[in-house]
């Protein structure tokens, strides 16, 4: 294997190595963002209307079970061999992870906290945005981590519909030009991106939940039998 050609990207891909990384991240992260924007109101509906959650979960699971290649083939007639053909299925796939994560996170908010928010004059929307979502951040970030890593992996399948797989296109060229170093480049770079994206989300979770470490330290120093008071940063901020 000629490692000197590890970063020597064939000209037919129309991108250098950094260009393929940027393309891969765009095709992987935009669907996760789109899935989050869809999942937030959908999850709130499932929380308010409990009967709606099972059918929504069933539909998202069935959609997730559709093979990505079959999804691409159906969409090609409408969106062509474009990035959109890859990103639409990835957006749909993210819902099967994000909707349950948000629902579970929002449902974990103590009723006492919701009652306090209502007593302070918070309406349903404000209570959801300023109280329930902040407390549900750890669960939401956990769902985002799974959805993001999965999306980064699945982008490579786009190589089967006209070189729309970003780093996955290197796998195709590795076979055409008999250059195994291109396949190693694709695998190693994609794995590195997944690890870095996961680490970035962990950092985001730490930044958005500054009360969690102190709560953990307090739990270790708290006498046995004394229950901790729930952390409600949104209500505390509103009170100020």
C-alpha positions in Angstrom: 0.0 0.0 0.0 1.4 3.4 -1.0 0.7 5.7 1.9 2.2 8.6 0.0 -1.0 8.6 -2.0 -3.3 8.5 1.0 -4.4 12.2 0.5 -4.0 12.1 -3.3 -7.7 12.4 -4.2 -8.7 11.5 -7.8 -9.8 14.5 -9.8 -13.1 12.9 -10.8 -14.4 13.6 -7.2 -14.0 17.3 -7.8 -12.9 17.9 -4.2 -9.7 17.6 -2.3 -9.5 15.8 1.0 -10.7 18.8 3.1 -13.4 19.5 0.6 -14.7 16.0 1.0 -14.7 16.4 4.8 -16.7 19.6 4.5 -19.2 17.9 2.1 -19.5 14.9 4.4 -20.2 17.0 7.4 -22.8 19.1 5.5 -24.6 16.0 4.3 -24.5 14.4 7.7 -25.2 17.3 10.1 -27.9 19.2 8.2 -30.2 16.2 8.4 -29.7 15.9 12.1 -30.5 19.6 12.5 -33.6 19.2 10.4 -34.6 16.1 12.3 -34.2 18.0 15.6 -36.4 20.8 14.3 -39.1 18.3 13.3 -38.8 16.3 16.5 -39.2 19.1 19.0 -42.8 20.0 18.2 -43.7 16.4 17.4 -42.4 15.3 20.7 -44.3 18.0 22.5 -47.5 16.8 20.8 -46.7 13.3 22.0 -46.2 14.5 25.5 -49.5 16.5 25.6 -51.5 13.8 23.7 -50.2 10.5 25.1 -52.3 8.4 22.7 -50.3 10.0 19.8 -46.9 8.7 20.9 -47.3 5.0 20.0 -48.4 5.6 16.4 -45.7 8.3 15.9 -43.1 5.9 17.3 -44.5 3.1 15.0 -44.3 5.3 11.9 -40.8 6.5 12.6 -39.6 2.9 13.3 -41.2 1.7 10.0 -39.5 4.5 8.1 -36.2 3.7 9.7 -36.6 0.1 8.6 -36.6 1.2 4.9 -33.2 0.5 3.4 -31.4 3.7 2.6 -30.7 2.6 -1.0 -34.4 1.9 -1.6 -35.1 5.4 -0.1 -32.6 7.0 -2.5 -34.1 5.2 -5.6 -37.6 6.4 -4.7 -36.4 10.0 -4.3 -34.3 10.2 -7.4 -37.3 10.7 -9.6 -38.2 13.8 -7.6 -34.9 15.3 -6.4 -32.4 13.8 -8.9 -28.9 12.7 -8.1 -28.3 15.5 -5.6 -27.3 16.0 -2.0 -31.0 16.4 -1.1 -31.6 12.8 -2.1 -29.2 11.7 0.5 -30.2 14.2 3.2 -34.0 13.6 3.2 -33.7 9.9 4.3 -31.1 10.8 6.9 -33.5 13.4 8.3 -36.3 10.8 8.5 -34.0 8.3 10.1 -33.0 10.7 12.9 -36.6 10.9 14.1 -36.6 7.4 15.4 -33.9 8.4 17.9 -34.7 12.0 18.6 -38.5 11.8 19.2 -38.2 9.2 22.0 -35.2 11.0 23.5 -37.1 14.3 23.7 -40.3 12.7 24.9 -38.5 10.8 27.7 -36.5 13.9 28.6 -39.6 16.1 28.8 -41.6 13.5 30.7 -38.8 13.3 33.3 -39.4 16.9 34.4 -41.0 16.8 37.9 -44.6 17.8 38.2 -43.7 20.1 41.1 -41.4 22.0 38.7 -44.2 22.4 36.1 -46.6 23.5 38.7 -44.2 26.1 39.9 -43.7 27.4 36.3 -47.4 27.6 35.9 -47.8 29.5 39.1 -45.2 32.0 37.9 -47.4 32.7 34.8 -45.6 30.5 32.2 -47.8 29.5 29.3 -47.5 26.1 27.6 -45.0 27.3 25.0 -42.8 29.3 27.4 -42.9 26.4 29.9 -41.8 24.0 27.2 -39.0 26.2 25.9 -37.7 27.7 29.2 -38.4 24.9 31.7 -38.9 21.5 30.1 -36.3 21.6 27.3 -33.5 22.9 29.5 -34.1 20.1 32.0 -34.4 17.6 29.2 -31.0 18.6 27.6 -29.1 15.5 28.8 -31.6 13.2 27.2 -31.8 15.3 24.0 -28.0 15.4 23.7 -27.8 11.7 24.2 -30.3 11.2 21.3 -28.3 13.7 19.2 -25.1 11.8 19.7 -26.6 8.6 18.4 -28.3 10.3 15.5 -25.2 12.2 14.5 -22.8 9.2 14.5 -25.4 7.2 12.6 -25.8 10.0 10.0 -22.1 10.4 9.5 -21.9 6.7 8.8 -24.9 6.5 6.4 -23.7 9.4 4.2 -21.3 7.1 2.5 -24.1 5.1 1.0 -24.8 8.1 -1.2 -21.8 7.0 -3.4 -24.3 4.6 -5.1 -26.3 7.4 -6.6 -23.8 9.4 -8.5 -21.0 10.2 -6.2 -23.1 11.8 -3.5 -21.4 10.0 -0.7 -18.7 12.6 0.1 -16.0 10.5 1.8 -17.8 7.4 0.8 -17.0 8.2 -2.8 -13.4 7.2 -2.0 -14.6 3.6 -1.5 -15.9 3.6 -5.1 -12.7 5.1 -6.5 -10.6 2.7 -4.5 -12.1 -0.1 -6.5 -12.0 1.7 -9.9 -8.3 2.7 -9.6 -7.2 -0.2 -7.5 -6.0 2.1 -4.7 -6.8 0.6 -1.3 -5.3 3.6 0.5 -8.4 5.5 -0.6 -10.7 3.1 1.1 -8.5 3.4 4.3 -8.8 7.2 4.0 -12.6 7.0 3.8 -12.9 4.6 6.8 -10.4 6.3 9.1 -11.6 9.9 8.3 -15.3 9.0 8.7 -14.6 7.3 12.0 -12.5 10.3 13.2 -15.4 12.7 12.3 -17.8 10.6 14.2 -15.6 10.6 17.3 -15.0 14.3 17.1 -18.7 15.1 16.5 -19.6 12.9 19.5 -17.0 14.7 21.7 -18.3 18.1 20.6 -21.8 17.1 21.6 -20.5 16.0 25.0 -18.9 19.5 25.4 -22.2 21.1 24.4 -24.0 19.1 27.0 -21.5 20.2 29.7 -21.9 23.9 28.7 -25.7 23.7 28.6 -26.0 21.9 31.9 -23.5 23.7 34.3 -25.6 22.6 37.2 -25.1 18.9 36.7 -21.5 18.6 38.0 -22.2 20.6 41.1 -25.3 18.5 41.7 -23.2 15.4 41.4 -20.7 16.8 43.9 -23.5 17.7 46.2 -24.9 14.2 46.0 -21.6 12.8 47.2 -21.4 15.1 50.2 -25.1 15.0 51.1 -26.0 13.0 54.2 -27.8 9.8 53.7 -31.6 10.0 53.5 -31.7 13.7 52.4 -33.3 14.1 49.0 -31.8 16.7 46.6 -33.9 19.6 45.4 -34.5 19.5 41.6 -32.4 21.9 39.7 -34.6 24.3 37.8 -32.3 26.8 36.1 -35.0 28.2 33.9 -37.2 29.1 36.8 -34.3 30.5 38.8 -33.3 32.8 35.8 -36.9 33.9 35.4 -37.2 34.7 39.1 -34.2 37.0 38.8 
